[in-house]
Amino acid sequence: MSLLVVGSVALDSVETPFGARDNALGGSATYFSAAASLLTEVGVVGVIGDDFPIEELAFLRDRRVRLEGLEKVSGRTFRWKGKYGFDLNSAQTLDTQLNVFETFDPKLDEWARKADRIFLGNIDPELQLRVLDQVQNPKLVAADTMNFWISGKRAKLLELLKRVDVLLVNDGEARQLSGEANVLKAARAIAKMGPKYVVVKRGEYGALLLHGAETFHAPAFPLADVLDPTGAGDTFAGGFLGLLDRLNTTDVGALKQALVMGSTLASFTVEQFSMDRLRELSMVEVMARFGSFRALTHFDDLDAIS
Amino acid sequence: MSLLVVGSVALDSVETPFGARDNALGGSATYFSAAASLLTEVGVVGVIGDDFPIEELAFLRDRRVRLEGLEKVSGRTFRWKGKYGFDLNSAQTLDTQLNVFETFDPKLDEWARKADRIFLGNIDPELQLRVLDQVQNPKLVAADTMNFWISGKRAKLLELLKRVDVLLVNDGEARQLSGEANVLKAARAIAKMGPKYVVVKRGEYGALLLHGAETFHAPAFPLADVLDPTGAGDTFAGGFLGLLDRLNTTDVGALKQALVMGSTLASFTVEQFSMDRLRELSMVEVMARFGSFRALTHFDDLDAIS
């Protein structure tokens, strides 16, 4: 099995009520691959500048993440600066510097073209389409997007959605894309745009999966201390697709397990700043927390009451 | 088994983006007993004015709700007027008229004093304490409260909490009562004030139960059409305590089933204005939806991944 992610590798400056970090490792492809590589073979396509502290990615190499698709070009690395208040569900963006990402044109090598599963991180839908034009016959294509593309590149995004099997978005994005205030109506409207499966990520409230006429819900793991929610969504996507790739199926049972795995991995990311928790994370810890979602959500049948 | 509720029986005027109703049946004791009476024997203690359309309660009598404790006094019935926007999670209160509730002094008859389980709806903590002073030896005491009492009658509320087994509050109330922004920390802090079990209701995001060091989560049932969220919290409490009373236990398994039953019943309430949906609701429908929470939340074990 093999899983390709196309997205940003970034340096983030983040402030939350619990601390701050400057130029810490970030980016959608980074969080995604850090999570998914615990579960399956992952390759990254992205771009960094010549200022990028490459030793920061050593832990990904240790997890055998394929970094051959990570171009290094002259210039500064993509940077994001943001701030969270006590409502950790939404960040206030203070600054975005595309830098080398501005001229990024993803080029897939032989391995990447043949990947079984693809995750198109939150980048310009035109670039996401260019990636799809290069892949051969993937078993599953998943994508993320954001408000900026939903309003600014809607036609291209809709063209993309016809070619996507799974769309993963947060609830605000689902509402904006569909024009529906109700999250279930929003997910159903998005499914009509193309994706067979729609995942709505809701921060501390968990995630909802729409598959056909059915829904499945995974709560966020209840945590007393959330230090930095940055990257939770991409970690979630990494756990979700990482498990689907490992299990090599999209049957309903696997989709449900994958949603819980996404929620499991995301719960570790937010416990520390940047990728500090993901960096040291072991599958023993992951499996223990995955298992604890049963006590959190499962209940016994009830004898009939009439 | 027997379950006593003390709370308001009201006339609500409600506006949502999907319609409006004037002087419709409402009140915490009404929603609670409509839900709980599907599961067990319920008695109501409350007060109505001489303007109250008593025929509105016929369906409760049909469910054998004991209305002997519902005093009728001279004056106008308690009235609440509120409005919801597209965010149906919180109401804007436009008007509250306590009317006959202003001088309400709950008096419990023999049946009520001997009830197995008590739900103290959201009223003045002094009145809640006066009810507790009259009951004999209940197996379980549960209570609700709100921002008004948390800020205005904190000392009395804290006195009450020492005598309460279950506190059911929404997340804003949990935060205000505990001074903790994080919902898990908030629930833990509340448990230290007395209640063995803390239920945090989170509207469309479901509910969290804290029992000892453990948590359990029930999502809200995903609905495409929510017409009027009024009464969802009290319906939830009615389903939760109704099932605990019927099962006559508070073991962990029953608590989990009760949380799901609360969520199940609340999901019907919001499908229509006022008590229209609860009024006609059958246990066949309830058991079917309770069962569908399994497909919504349960997932298979995962083989070990190392």
Interface residues (C-beta under 8 A of the other chain):
Chain A: L38 L39 F86 A181 N182 V183 L184 K185 R188 R202 E204 Y205 G206 L208 E214 T215 F216 H217 P219 P222 L223 A224 D225 V226 L243 R246 G253 K256 Q257 L259 V260 M261 M283 V284 V286 M287 F290 F293 R294 A295 L296 T297 H298 F299 D300 D301 L302 A304 I305 S306
Chain B: L38 L39 F86 A181 N182 V183 L184 K185 R188 R202 E204 Y205 G206 L208 E214 T215 F216 H217 P219 P222 L223 A224 D225 V226 L243 R246 G253 K256 Q257 L259 V260 M261 M283 V284 V286 M287 F290 G291 F293 R294 A295 L296 T297 H298 F299 D300 D301 L302 A304 I305 S306
